[in-house]
Amino acid sequence: MKYLRIFALLVFAGIVTHSCKKPEEYPIIPAIQYKSAYTTKDQQGFDEYLYVTISFTDGDGDIGYKSKESGENDPIFDDPTSPYYNNFIVKMFIKQNGVWNSLDTPVSSRIPYLTPDGKNKALKGDILRELNLPLALVNDTMKYDIFIYDRALHQSNTITTPEYIFNTR
């Protein structure tokens, strides 16, 4: 009987301790980190896509846009000419003669609405994105700079991926 009371007391203490745990808190400016990447190949064995995963945190959870058709976004997010139309921003670089040159191939995209319901809006998670590769790469070395915007127009830090060697034709 004595052990049963001690066990019950330990279980109760564990429940109380766990229920008093503070929710995660992060800065309201999103922060990202490179997590991983992999490529897929087409039927001929050429590189076709690069899939990049980043992890992110955001203290107020204002990441992502609702669908354009919903009419619930600020108009700046639904105007294709706006710099905030895409909120997952990718800049590609190719190494030519030892020098990194920017490519204008558009690979930026939109993160869908991620804000959680409830009182605690803090977000932490991973984003996986498919990036199209330029055609006619033959043992070309590339890297990517990536950052995100939240709906308050806070820009995250910029991460740079490792260098990749691609063959697309």
N, C-alpha and C positions, 0 to 999 in steps of 0.2 A: 504494500500500500504506500509506503514511504517513497519507493522508486516511481510509482505512478504519479504521485503529486509533483515530484521533482521533474519528471518528464513533461507533465502538463504545464508546469511553470516555465520550463525551457521553450516549449512550443509557443506559449502565450507571449513570452519575451521576444521570440523570433518574429512573430506576427506583428507585434507592436513596433519593433525596430524596423521591419520592412515597410510597414504602412506609413511610417514617418519619414521615409526617404524623400529628399527634396527632388523635384523634377530637374532634368538637365537644363543648364543655362549656357547660352552661347551669345557672342556679340551679335548685334543686329545686322552687321555687314557680313555677307556670306563669306565663308572661307572654304577653299577647295584644296585637295591633294590628289596627285596622280596615284592611281591604284594599279592599273594593269592595262595591257593591250594585246590584241592578237589579230592576225590576218586570216582572211579566207581566200581560197584560190578558185579560179574558174576551171572548166573541164580540161583546158590545156595546161593547167598548172601555173598559170600566171596569177599574181596578186590581184585581188578584185576589190576588197574592202578592208579597212582598218577599223577594228572595234576598240574604242577607248573607254575605260571605266575610270571615273573620278569619284572620290568621296567628298561630301560637303556637309557643312553645318550652317544653320541660320537661326539666330535667336528669336526673331519674330515671325518666322515661317512664311514670309511673303515671296516664295519661290514659285515660278511658273505662271502661265497664262491659261485662262479658260479658252474654249474654242472660239474662233473668230465669229462664228455664227451665233453664239450665245448673246452677243451684244453687251456682255458684262465687263469687258476689259476697258481700261482707259483707252481712248482712241489712239494714243501714241503707240500702243502695243499692237494695234491691228492695221496700221498704215505701213505698207511694204517699203515706203521710202524713208521711214523712221530708223534711226540708228538702234532703236530699242525693239524693232519688230522681232528680231531674233534675240534670245536671252542666253544662249549657249554659243559663245563666240570662239571661233577657231581661226587661227592664222597659220597658214602652211609656209614652210621654208624648205628650199632645196639647196643642197651644197653643190656649188659649181666652182671647180678650180680652187677648192679650199675656202670659198666664201659663201656664207648663207645669204640667199636671195629669197625675197617674199614672192609667193605665187598668189595670183588673184582668183584662183578657182574657189567658188563659193561652197563652203562646207559647214557654215554656221547653221544653227537650227533653233527650234523653239522647245523649251521644257514645258510639259503640261502642268496644270495647276496642281500643286502639292500641299497646300495649306491644310493642316489637320483641323478637325472639329475639336471643340472643347476649349478649355481655358488656357492650357499650356500649348502655345503655338510653335515652340522650338522644334526645329527639324534637324535630323541627322540621317544621312543615307548615301546611297551610291547612284550614280547616273551612268548608264551605258549608252554610248552613241556610235552609230555606224557612220564612218567617213568614207566618201567616195575617193578613189585615188585617181590622179591624172593619168591619162593614157600615154603610152610610149615611154615609160620609164624602163631603163635597162641598167640594173645595178646602181640606181640612183639613191642617194642618201637624203632622207627627209626627217624633219622634226616638226612639232606643232606647239604653238602657244595657245592656251585655253584659259578663258575666264567666263564668269556668269554675271548676269544682272538679276537683282530682285525687283519687285514691283515698286519699291521706293527709289529705284534707279541707283542703288548702291552697287558698285562694281566690286567683285571679289578680287582676291589676289590672282595673279597670273601664274600658271604653272607651265613648264616646258617639258614635253615628253622626252624620253630617250630618243636617240637617233635610230631610224629604221632604214633598211636597204630594201627597195622594191623593184620588182620586175613586172610591168603590166603589159608588155608586148615586146 
